[in-house]
Amino acid sequence: MVADGLKTVGSSFGHKETIDRFEARLKSEGMRLFARIDHAAGAAEAGLELRPTDVLVFGAAKAGTLLMQASQALAIDLPLKVLVWQDESGATLVSYNEPTWIARRHGLEPAGVPVVGAMTAALERLVRGATLAS
């Protein structure tokens, strides 16, 4: 899967364990999980099949607000999200929009908005913690 601004990382763990690890990392970083959307469950309710596909919506107002102050329309892309999904071979993957891409999408130069770098580092830490064996 190649899409502008989208980063995808393979997980060393299964779907559920990857989600559990991500949620634990969020908590340890002091971030809030706003929602978990289980698309496979929604598909099942509609009588359709979909491999495990969950979106986790999360963030911290302190960082997000700084970005929205720079460009209020950026709120359409916040809070941040990760997609934890299983591909056709059964591998678990984690995909997310890169914060630098989000900033540029809204006309901001990431280097001019220091919180973008901090947000990128935090997101990469969260994903690494959820997908890699210690």
Steps between C-alpha positions, in 0.01 A plus 500: 500500500652830391318824572638851542576569865393155619754289686446127554699284742481122547436366848678210670171427679147400412220750445357503853839504673617787279194702600544414867867601487415826322236588759745425784761725336245778464424482870870497593559810283208684666288507186129439478322237291188672370354215297558156356313424181469131416423497127486118486224498762310761300540290187371192685191692613434577133541133408841559338849370570808711566835395641583659839506878441501739796555874517624645828438874547727659758693809599593766748335842494825673586664399170192502279390844611836649400451367148141623482614845614734507200226381261154444645387291201760245609239385752356283221812280534511497880493315727759266353402153386668167443356217297578150626411251231564153372599452138405211273803296616398536867774751590409776745582852382475846654441799271485870582518844343842656557470826699732681256263407216201622704673834568593549133148407394387808692768733364735480798872441470568232765837651593320823590263324740713319762213291632493310167841347573398408854175349372689298237744366760218407738302323228806303387572403864142381548501293182842348571387408851188332364661315212851395606601239755701654785 
